[in-house]
């Protein structure tokens, strides 16, 4: 913890920044504890599963990023009393003018249409992870897909969506 604690904390702060919560030190402390709890759970199973295909620093950074993204999203969702990530996209600041709201609504609809075009397995994972906020473990248990395949499948779906968005852009 002494050696890699600053690395883990820096990843958590970066994820918190993406959520606009970089100065919420209490939340960052809670998320740091959650990351280390995850690393040490079940007799440090996550650490024991390290296979050396990358550096330990990279491995820990990826775990810290994934866990903190999930935990911070749950905290933010609870605080705003929203349980659906897609609903987050439709909550607009009152200062946004009507024209911007229409543009944003069209973007959301476009994204949802593209998600519907994904192959069934990718669509199911995207909805479960991003819309329902399920963890990889929950998704794996419900679908029977190995945990190690979930991240890869999600990344492929994201790449496909990005490509479709790029192809449709003027």
ABEGO torsion letter per residue (X at the ends): XAAAAAAAAAAAAAAAAAAGAAABAAAAAAAAAAAAAAAABGGGAAAAABAGABBAAAAAAAAAAAAAAAAAAAAAAAAAGBABAAAAAABBBAABBAAAAAAAAAAAAAAAAAAAABBAAAAAAAAAAAAAGBBAAAAAAAAGBBAAAAAAAAAAAAAAAAAAAAAABX
